[in-house]
Amino acid sequence: MAHTFSFAALIRSALPYVALIGAALGLSWLVSTSAAVAEVFHTAPEGLYLTIGILFFLGFVLDTVAPRTAIPSFVWAIFFGMALQPIFSIFTQHPTVLAFLVQLLAAIVLFGGGVEVPFRNFKRYFGPIASLALLGTLFTAFGFAVGLEHLARLFDVAIPAVTIVILAAILASIDPTAIIPALQSLSFKRPFIRDIAIAESALNDVAGSILTRFFIVSLLAGAAQYTASYQPFGLVFDRDTADTLALEIVWGTLVGIAAAWFLDMWQRQLAARGRSVTLDPALFFAVPIIAFAAGSLIGGSGFLSAFVAGLLFDAAHPSKEARHFFEVFVDKFIKPVIFILLGALVPLPTLIAVAPLGIAAGLFFVFVVRPLVVFFTLAPWSWTRKAIFSWRELTFLSFVRETGAIPAVLLLVALASGIPEANIMFAIGMWVILLTLTLEPPITPWLARTLNLTRIQQ
């Protein structure tokens, strides 16, 4: 009887995997071999509507079924994007337009990230948060770039130094919405660890986007002069470059403050009428997009503008309703769309060809670069008399650093920028994203229990 029960339980646990894999393979076979299906999606005017409907429906299905598996829904979304590449080519054949679209989605994601970060905690732990997010982003990009350059030589894959540096800057970002679900299920003995992980990941996304944009603009103009991956990082410490980055941060912050002020005024008017700002979701879409556009237009960081607007709005009007709205909207709508489109753009032959290098790079990134950066950037708050972190907490923070939506968006932007050997860059980036999203979510609760950081053993 026990054996029968175990077998039945095994079948039930395997069923979601079988269903998703079977659906992906079946759909891939259908859209690849059926001439009638190809004609509907590529020649009939209704094909575009069907494609958009399928894109949204897939997001719903994955959000429903994927939680029953150990693999995050984002990874399944990438696989389904790969499987349905023929029908999604209607979007992916215009990478510039696609990059424009996903940047708008990213602005909303970052605004939502700001809303989800409690401003009180952000202000209280600003020192370690800023060190890990700002210095950590730069050190992560540098460490991964140097490591990837050596790994590429080891695996005999030729990648230009400029491409390596841009890819490293892209992957330095962290996805707060990927780590929040894992952290919410844990009851920490010292809850500030969760607060720092979430706040730092949101700010890290902004830092990664600024660094990526800087390298794309700076390096493509003089790509030929760089022969080693460490060389372009000298630009960050150039006086003119530092002034440019400072202005970009200042203008981006000011636009974000202005956007938050507008939301504050709007909230006060609605409160006087007994209404909630979350009853007007159109405003939550308009403000981050306008902040992103205005910040970029005057030479600032549009992504920073969107994030600051969300962060300061939460500071003035902390609202579980607003946080829940963005958590649902980003997780169930925007992120599935981004990851499905990311999978639709993957050059499958190149992905397979660079698999050994991509997997090695991903493991190096997760188990070497990320931990070293955490221990180094948080050293002033760990090894002094006023230490606030133990080595156990540093170890935990080292493995709560998933690479997700914003790096995916930046990959799409870089692909449209004319970067040399873009297919190789995209394929390696995909391997790193897949590995971080597959390995780290299951590690998080296990590591918290093993390091004795939780109140109750889950």
RAWOMO-V574501 format. One record per backbone hydrogen bond with DSSP energy under -0.5 kcal/mol. NH is the residue of the N-H (numbers start at 1). CO is the residue of the C=O. Records with the same first field share a line. If there is no record, write none. Layout:
NH: CO ; CO
//
This chain:
5: 1
6: 2
7: 3
8: 4
9: 5
10: 6
11: 7
12: 8
13: 9
14: 10
15: 11
16: 12
18: 14
19: 15
20: 16
21: 17
22: 18
23: 19
24: 20
25: 21
26: 22
27: 23
28: 24
29: 25
30: 26
31: 27
32: 28
33: 29
34: 30
35: 33
38: 34
39: 35
40: 36
41: 37
42: 38
43: 39
44: 39
47: 44
48: 45
50: 46
51: 47
52: 48
53: 49
54: 50
55: 51
56: 52
57: 53
58: 54
59: 55
60: 56
61: 57
62: 58
63: 59
64: 60
65: 61
66: 62
68: 65
69: 66
75: 72
76: 72
77: 73
78: 74
79: 75
80: 76
81: 77
82: 78
83: 79
84: 80
85: 82
87: 84
88: 84
89: 85
90: 87
91: 88
92: 88
93: 89
94: 91
98: 94
99: 95
100: 96
101: 97
102: 98
103: 99
104: 100
105: 101
106: 102
107: 103
108: 104
109: 105
110: 106
111: 107
112: 108
113: 109
114: 110
115: 111
116: 112
117: 113 ; 114
118: 116
122: 118
123: 119
124: 120
125: 121
126: 123
129: 125
130: 126
131: 127
132: 128
133: 129
134: 130
135: 130
136: 131
137: 133
138: 134
139: 135
140: 136
141: 137
142: 138
143: 139
144: 140
145: 141
146: 142
147: 143
148: 144
149: 145
150: 146
151: 147
152: 148
153: 149
154: 150
155: 151
156: 153
157: 152
159: 157
164: 160
165: 161
166: 162
167: 163
168: 164
169: 165
170: 166
171: 167
172: 168
173: 170
175: 402
176: 174
178: 175
179: 175
180: 176
181: 177
183: 179
184: 180
185: 181
186: 183
188: 186
189: 453
190: 453
193: 190
194: 191
195: 191
196: 192
197: 193
198: 194
199: 195
200: 196
201: 197
202: 198
203: 199
204: 200
205: 201
206: 202
207: 203
208: 204
209: 205
210: 206
211: 207
212: 208
213: 209
214: 210
215: 211
216: 212
217: 213
218: 214
219: 215
220: 216
221: 217
222: 218 ; 219
223: 220
225: 222
226: 223
227: 225
231: 228
232: 228
233: 230
234: 231
235: 232
236: 233
237: 234
238: 235
242: 238
243: 239
244: 240
245: 241
246: 242
247: 243
248: 244
249: 245
250: 246
251: 247
252: 248
253: 249
254: 250
255: 251
256: 252
257: 253
258: 254
259: 255
260: 256
261: 257
262: 258
263: 259
264: 260
265: 261
266: 262
267: 263
268: 264
269: 265
270: 266
271: 267
272: 268
273: 269 ; 270
274: 271
275: 270
279: 276
280: 277
283: 280
284: 280
285: 281
286: 282
287: 283
288: 284
289: 285
290: 286
291: 287
292: 288
293: 289
294: 290
295: 291
296: 292
297: 293
298: 294
299: 296
300: 295
301: 248
302: 300
305: 301
306: 302
307: 303
308: 304
309: 305
310: 306
311: 307
312: 308
313: 309
314: 310
315: 311
316: 312
317: 313
323: 319
324: 320
325: 321
326: 322
327: 323
328: 324
329: 325
330: 326
331: 327
332: 328
333: 329
334: 329
335: 330
337: 333
338: 334
339: 335
340: 336
341: 337
342: 338
343: 339
344: 340
345: 341 ; 342
346: 342 ; 343
348: 346
351: 347
352: 348
353: 349
354: 350
355: 352
358: 354
359: 355
360: 356
361: 357
362: 358
363: 359
364: 360
365: 361
366: 362
367: 363
368: 364
369: 364
370: 365
372: 368
373: 369
374: 370
375: 371
376: 372
377: 373
378: 374
379: 376
381: 378
382: 379
383: 379
387: 384
388: 381
389: 381
394: 390
395: 391
396: 392
397: 393
398: 394
399: 395 ; 396
400: 397
404: 402
408: 404
409: 405
410: 406
411: 407
412: 408
413: 409
414: 410
415: 411
416: 412
417: 414
418: 415
419: 414
422: 419
425: 421
426: 422
427: 423
428: 424
429: 425
430: 426
431: 427
432: 428
433: 429
434: 430
435: 431
436: 432
437: 433
438: 434
439: 435
440: 436
443: 439
444: 440
445: 441
446: 442
447: 443
448: 444
449: 445
450: 446
451: 447
452: 449
453: 448
454: 448
455: 187
456: 187
//
